[in-house]
Amino acid sequence: MKKKESILLDKRVEVKDFINEGMARTFPAYLFNAVGYALEKVLRLNKIPHWTINAAALLAVVILPGIIVASVLGEIPQWGYSHLFYLGLLPYGYFSAVVCYVNVVYNVLPGIRDYIVDSIQHVQDLDKLKKWLTGFCSVRGWLSFSVIVGILTATIFTIGVSLSIGKFIGVGLTVITFLVGLFYLSPLYIIFYIFLLPPQLAQYHLNTYESDPVNSEVIQRLISILNTYLYLVAGYVAVGTTLISLSPATVWWVWGSIPVGWIPTILQFLINQYYIRKIIITAKWHNLNQLQSQIVALQKKNMCTEPEATINRINQLMDLHDRISARPNSVLNWSTGLNFLNQLLLPLLGLLIGTINEILKFLNVKIVP
């Protein structure tokens, strides 16, 4: 028994160390750190700058080449309101990487390391978690995804904005679009792996308070991690949806934000609720089955020899069984649902405001011959 406990403790330390090392390989921490090392050497600093400095420096690297190209080609004097609005919107696309960094480095991975790993009771489950972490922290994985999706996204934006304006947006803005495209939808790689996290955890043997699993520390911590993750993503998508609805040059992307931003967000919410409920029910039934077995054993053995004491004990166990059974199986309630719906109101408002003219034209076409 002690040997098994020692192996389990060693495996937990191994997984925690892997998380600590893996943070630096996640998107966009790997890129921010690379910029930090470059600044440290070029400016001869004593240490790597804070990640916010690195992120700002990388933003300059992404934006300035396009500005220089536009200036050299004489495109800037030809820019109108739509061009300037689009230029102002591009840094917000880059900001998705910043939100991703905060979510991964300050919420998801520290939460797993500090609260989830210690609650996992089997070495095999820790091995499964480490395998998930390997994909999550894979530089090759997210880099390949970023390049492929980035090029596709930038191409769509360049064509879409050009068509909305009525002419080609210019070489300078196209350069910025393609550079920002490498960051804008790259968090979808992280989103995909977060989709897989609750189903993974639902298969593990977790240390829960079986008499009331919903109030176990590991459940509450997991809820906090997933909710924080979800609200950061939803907040970014909500603000982005509102911003792109303010200009005719980008309002068409409001419809694109639904499959790219809001459907994944809603799916994540539903996945979280379903699998947390599954974890809670599994823990409850583990305890309920033990109580049922005790009740059956008492009925078979002691009813003849000590009927009164046996009946009292059975009643106690049945009362405990009923109390545990009555405890909630889910953390979903009216408050949780309303909070999530509130996150959807802002983008819905932006969608209606941004496309009201198109909607009215569409209705007129249908109603008036």
C-alpha positions as CSV (number, residue, x, y, z in Angstrom):
1,M,0.0,0.0,0.0
2,K,2.8,2.4,0.9
3,K,4.6,1.6,-2.3
4,K,1.5,2.4,-4.3
5,E,1.0,5.7,-2.5
6,S,4.7,6.6,-3.1
7,I,4.3,5.8,-6.8
8,L,1.1,8.0,-6.9
9,L,2.9,10.9,-5.2
10,D,5.9,10.7,-7.5
11,K,3.6,10.6,-10.6
12,R,1.7,13.7,-9.3
13,V,5.1,15.6,-8.9
14,E,6.0,14.5,-12.4
15,V,2.8,15.8,-13.9
16,K,3.1,19.1,-12.0
17,D,6.7,19.5,-13.2
18,F,5.5,18.8,-16.8
19,I,2.8,21.5,-16.5
20,N,5.4,24.0,-15.2
21,E,7.7,23.3,-18.1
22,G,4.8,23.0,-20.6
23,M,3.5,26.5,-19.9
24,A,6.4,28.0,-21.8
25,R,5.5,25.9,-24.9
26,T,1.9,26.9,-25.1
27,F,0.4,29.4,-27.5
28,P,1.2,32.3,-27.3
29,A,3.6,32.0,-24.3
30,Y,6.3,30.4,-26.6
31,L,6.2,33.5,-28.9
32,F,6.1,36.0,-26.0
33,N,9.1,34.3,-24.4
34,A,11.0,34.3,-27.7
35,V,10.5,38.1,-28.0
36,G,11.5,38.5,-24.4
37,Y,14.8,36.6,-24.9
38,A,15.5,38.7,-28.0
39,L,14.8,42.0,-26.1
40,E,17.0,40.8,-23.3
41,K,20.0,40.2,-25.6
42,V,19.5,43.3,-27.9
43,L,18.9,45.7,-25.0
44,R,21.3,43.9,-22.7
45,L,18.8,43.6,-19.9
46,N,19.4,41.7,-16.6
47,K,16.3,39.6,-17.1
48,I,13.5,38.9,-19.6
49,P,10.9,41.7,-19.6
50,H,7.4,41.2,-18.3
51,W,5.2,39.3,-20.7
52,T,3.1,42.4,-21.3
53,I,6.1,44.2,-22.7
54,N,6.9,41.2,-24.9
55,A,3.3,41.1,-26.2
56,A,3.4,44.8,-27.0
57,A,6.7,44.4,-28.8
58,L,5.4,41.5,-30.8
59,L,2.3,43.6,-31.7
60,A,4.6,46.3,-33.1
61,V,6.5,43.6,-35.1
62,V,3.1,42.5,-36.5
63,I,1.7,45.9,-37.3
64,L,4.7,48.1,-38.3
65,P,5.8,46.1,-41.5
66,G,2.4,46.7,-43.1
67,I,2.4,50.4,-42.1
68,I,5.9,50.8,-43.7
69,V,4.8,49.1,-46.9
70,A,1.7,51.2,-47.1
71,S,3.8,54.4,-46.5
72,V,6.3,53.4,-49.2
73,L,3.6,52.6,-51.7
74,G,1.7,55.8,-51.0
75,E,-1.4,54.0,-49.9
76,I,-2.0,55.9,-46.6
77,P,-3.3,59.1,-48.1
78,Q,-5.9,57.1,-50.0
79,W,-7.3,55.5,-46.8
80,G,-10.8,56.4,-45.9
81,Y,-12.9,55.8,-42.8
82,S,-13.3,52.1,-43.6
83,H,-9.6,51.6,-44.0
84,L,-8.7,53.4,-40.8
85,F,-11.5,51.5,-38.9
86,Y,-10.2,48.2,-40.2
87,L,-6.6,49.2,-39.2
88,G,-7.8,50.0,-35.7
89,L,-9.6,46.7,-35.5
90,L,-6.6,44.5,-36.4
91,P,-4.8,44.9,-33.1
92,Y,-8.0,43.6,-31.4
93,G,-7.6,40.5,-33.5
94,Y,-4.1,40.1,-32.2
95,F,-5.4,40.7,-28.6
96,S,-7.1,37.2,-28.8
97,A,-3.6,35.9,-28.2
98,V,-3.3,38.0,-25.1
99,V,-6.6,36.7,-23.8
100,C,-5.5,33.2,-24.6
101,Y,-2.2,33.7,-22.7
102,V,-4.0,35.0,-19.5
103,N,-6.4,32.1,-19.7
104,V,-3.8,29.4,-20.1
105,V,-1.0,30.7,-17.9
106,Y,-3.0,32.2,-15.1
107,N,-6.1,30.0,-15.1
108,V,-6.2,26.7,-16.8
109,L,-2.8,25.2,-16.3
110,P,-2.2,26.5,-12.8
111,G,-5.7,25.4,-11.8
112,I,-5.0,21.8,-13.1
113,R,-1.6,21.8,-11.4
114,D,-2.7,23.1,-8.0
115,Y,-6.1,21.6,-7.6
116,I,-6.9,18.8,-10.1
117,V,-3.7,16.7,-10.0
118,D,-3.8,16.1,-6.3
119,S,-7.3,14.9,-6.5
120,I,-6.6,12.2,-9.1
121,Q,-6.3,8.8,-7.3
122,H,-4.9,6.5,-9.9
123,V,-1.5,6.6,-11.7
124,Q,-3.2,5.5,-15.0
125,D,-5.4,8.6,-14.8
126,L,-2.4,10.8,-14.3
127,D,-0.8,9.3,-17.4
128,K,-3.9,10.1,-19.4
129,L,-3.8,13.7,-18.1
130,K,-0.1,14.0,-19.1
131,K,-1.0,12.7,-22.6
132,W,-3.7,15.4,-22.9
133,L,-1.1,18.0,-21.7
134,T,1.4,16.9,-24.3
135,G,-1.0,17.8,-27.1
136,F,-2.1,21.0,-25.3
137,C,1.5,22.2,-25.0
138,S,2.7,20.9,-28.4
139,V,4.6,23.7,-30.3
140,R,4.4,21.8,-33.6
141,G,0.6,21.3,-33.1
142,W,-0.4,24.9,-32.4
143,L,2.1,26.4,-34.8
144,S,0.9,24.2,-37.8
145,F,-2.7,25.1,-36.9
146,S,-1.9,28.8,-36.6
147,V,-0.2,28.9,-40.0
148,I,-2.9,27.0,-41.9
149,V,-5.9,28.7,-40.2
150,G,-4.1,32.1,-40.2
151,I,-3.5,32.1,-44.0
152,L,-7.1,31.0,-44.6
153,T,-8.6,33.6,-42.3
154,A,-6.4,36.4,-43.7
155,T,-7.4,35.5,-47.2
156,I,-11.1,35.6,-46.3
157,F,-10.7,39.0,-44.5
158,T,-8.7,40.6,-47.3
159,I,-11.3,39.6,-49.9
160,G,-14.3,40.3,-47.7
161,V,-13.2,43.8,-46.6
162,S,-12.1,44.7,-50.1
163,L,-15.6,43.7,-51.5
164,S,-17.3,45.7,-48.7
165,I,-15.2,48.8,-49.4
166,G,-15.5,48.4,-53.2
167,K,-11.8,48.2,-53.9
168,F,-8.7,46.4,-52.9
169,I,-7.7,47.4,-49.3
170,G,-4.0,47.8,-50.4
171,V,-0.8,45.9,-50.0
172,G,0.0,47.4,-46.6
173,L,-3.3,46.4,-44.9
174,T,-3.0,43.0,-46.6
175,V,0.4,42.4,-45.0
176,I,-0.9,43.3,-41.6
177,T,-4.0,41.1,-42.1
178,F,-1.9,38.1,-42.9
179,L,0.4,38.7,-39.9
180,V,-2.5,39.3,-37.5
181,G,-4.2,36.2,-39.0
182,L,-1.5,34.0,-37.4
183,F,-2.8,35.1,-34.0
184,Y,-6.5,35.8,-34.4
185,L,-8.0,32.3,-34.6
186,S,-5.0,30.4,-33.2
187,P,-6.7,30.2,-29.8
188,L,-9.1,27.7,-31.5
189,Y,-6.4,25.1,-31.0
190,I,-6.6,25.7,-27.2
191,I,-10.4,25.8,-27.4
192,F,-10.4,22.3,-29.0
193,Y,-8.3,20.8,-26.2
194,I,-10.4,22.5,-23.6
195,F,-13.4,20.7,-25.2
196,L,-11.6,17.4,-24.4
197,L,-10.8,18.3,-20.8
198,P,-14.2,17.7,-19.0
199,P,-14.7,14.3,-20.8
200,Q,-11.2,13.3,-19.7
201,L,-11.8,14.2,-16.1
202,A,-15.1,12.4,-16.1
203,Q,-13.2,9.2,-16.7
204,Y,-10.8,9.7,-13.8
205,H,-11.0,8.5,-10.2
206,L,-11.2,11.9,-8.3
207,N,-11.1,12.5,-4.6
208,T,-14.6,13.8,-4.0
209,Y,-16.8,14.2,-0.9
210,E,-19.1,11.4,-1.8
211,S,-21.9,12.4,0.6
212,D,-22.2,15.7,-1.3
213,P,-20.0,15.7,-4.4
214,V,-21.2,19.0,-5.7
215,N,-19.5,20.7,-2.7
216,S,-16.2,18.8,-3.0
217,E,-13.2,21.1,-3.4
218,V,-12.1,19.5,-6.7
219,I,-15.6,20.0,-8.2
220,Q,-15.8,23.7,-7.0
221,R,-12.2,24.3,-8.3
222,L,-13.0,22.7,-11.6
223,I,-16.1,24.8,-12.0
224,S,-14.1,27.9,-11.2
225,I,-11.4,27.1,-13.8
226,L,-13.9,26.3,-16.5
227,N,-16.2,29.3,-15.7
228,T,-13.2,31.7,-15.7
229,Y,-12.1,30.3,-19.0
230,L,-15.5,30.6,-20.5
231,Y,-16.2,34.1,-19.3
232,L,-12.8,35.3,-20.7
233,V,-13.6,33.8,-24.1
234,A,-17.2,35.0,-24.1
235,G,-16.1,38.5,-23.1
236,Y,-13.6,38.7,-25.9
237,V,-16.0,37.4,-28.5
238,A,-18.8,39.8,-27.2
239,V,-16.6,42.9,-27.5
240,G,-15.3,41.8,-30.9
241,T,-18.8,41.1,-32.2
242,T,-19.9,44.6,-31.1
243,L,-16.8,46.3,-32.7
244,I,-17.1,44.6,-36.1
245,S,-20.8,45.6,-36.2
246,L,-19.9,49.3,-36.2
247,S,-18.5,49.5,-39.7
248,P,-20.0,48.4,-43.1
249,A,-16.5,47.1,-44.0
250,T,-16.5,44.5,-41.3
251,V,-20.2,44.0,-40.4
252,W,-20.4,40.9,-42.5
253,W,-18.0,39.1,-40.1
254,V,-20.7,39.3,-37.4
255,W,-22.2,36.3,-39.1
256,G,-18.8,34.6,-39.1
257,S,-18.4,35.2,-35.4
258,I,-21.3,32.8,-34.7
259,P,-19.6,29.6,-35.9
260,V,-16.1,30.7,-34.9
261,G,-16.9,32.4,-31.6
262,W,-20.3,31.7,-30.2
263,I,-21.0,28.1,-31.2
264,P,-17.8,26.9,-29.5
265,T,-18.6,29.0,-26.4
266,I,-22.1,27.6,-26.1
267,L,-20.8,24.1,-26.8
268,Q,-18.1,24.5,-24.1
269,F,-20.8,25.6,-21.6
270,L,-22.9,22.5,-22.4
271,I,-20.0,20.2,-22.3
272,N,-18.9,21.6,-18.9
273,Q,-22.3,21.1,-17.4
274,Y,-22.8,17.6,-18.8
275,Y,-19.5,16.2,-17.6
276,I,-19.4,17.9,-14.3
277,R,-22.9,16.4,-13.7
278,K,-21.5,13.0,-14.7
279,I,-18.6,13.3,-12.2
280,I,-21.0,14.2,-9.5
281,I,-23.5,11.4,-10.2
282,T,-20.6,8.8,-10.4
283,A,-19.3,9.9,-7.0
284,K,-22.8,9.8,-5.5
285,W,-23.6,6.4,-6.8
286,H,-20.4,5.0,-5.5
287,N,-21.5,6.0,-2.0
288,L,-25.1,5.0,-2.5
289,N,-24.2,1.6,-3.7
290,Q,-22.0,1.0,-0.6
291,L,-25.0,2.0,1.6
292,Q,-27.3,-0.2,-0.3
293,S,-24.9,-3.1,0.1
294,Q,-24.7,-2.5,3.9
295,I,-28.5,-2.4,4.1
296,V,-28.9,-5.7,2.2
297,A,-26.2,-7.3,4.4
298,L,-27.9,-6.3,7.6
299,Q,-31.3,-7.6,6.3
300,K,-29.8,-11.0,5.6
301,K,-27.7,-11.5,8.7
302,N,-29.0,-9.8,11.8
303,M,-32.8,-9.6,11.4
304,C,-33.3,-12.8,13.3
305,T,-30.7,-12.4,16.1
306,E,-31.0,-8.6,16.8
307,P,-34.1,-7.4,15.0
308,E,-34.7,-4.1,16.9
309,A,-31.1,-2.9,16.6
310,T,-30.9,-4.0,13.0
311,I,-34.0,-2.1,12.1
312,N,-32.7,1.0,13.8
313,R,-29.4,0.7,11.9
314,I,-31.2,0.1,8.6
315,N,-33.4,3.2,9.2
316,Q,-30.2,5.3,9.9
317,L,-28.6,4.0,6.7
318,M,-31.8,4.6,4.7
319,D,-32.1,8.2,6.0
320,L,-28.4,8.8,5.0
321,H,-29.1,7.2,1.6
322,D,-32.1,9.5,1.1
323,R,-30.2,12.6,2.1
324,I,-27.3,11.8,-0.2
325,S,-29.7,11.0,-3.0
326,A,-31.5,14.3,-2.6
327,R,-28.3,16.3,-3.0
328,P,-28.1,18.1,-6.4
329,N,-26.6,16.3,-9.3
330,S,-25.5,19.4,-11.1
331,V,-24.1,22.9,-10.6
332,L,-26.5,24.3,-13.2
333,N,-29.2,26.5,-11.7
334,W,-31.1,29.7,-12.6
335,S,-28.2,31.9,-11.6
336,T,-25.7,30.0,-13.7
337,G,-28.0,30.0,-16.7
338,L,-28.8,33.7,-16.4
339,N,-25.2,34.7,-16.1
340,F,-24.4,32.8,-19.3
341,L,-27.4,34.3,-21.1
342,N,-26.2,37.7,-20.1
343,Q,-22.9,37.0,-21.9
344,L,-25.0,36.4,-25.1
345,L,-27.0,39.6,-25.0
346,L,-24.2,41.9,-26.1
347,P,-23.2,40.0,-29.3
348,L,-26.9,39.5,-30.1
349,L,-27.5,43.2,-29.8
350,G,-24.4,43.9,-32.0
351,L,-25.7,41.4,-34.5
352,L,-29.1,43.1,-34.7
353,I,-27.7,46.6,-34.8
354,G,-25.0,45.8,-37.4
355,T,-27.3,43.9,-39.8
356,I,-30.6,45.7,-39.3
357,N,-30.5,47.3,-42.7
358,E,-29.7,43.9,-44.4
359,I,-32.6,42.3,-42.4
360,L,-35.0,45.0,-43.4
361,K,-34.0,44.8,-47.1
362,F,-34.4,41.1,-47.0
363,L,-37.9,41.4,-45.5
364,N,-38.8,44.0,-48.1
365,V,-37.7,41.8,-50.9
366,K,-39.9,39.0,-49.5
367,I,-42.9,41.2,-48.6
368,V,-43.0,43.7,-51.5
369,P,-43.0,42.2,-55.0
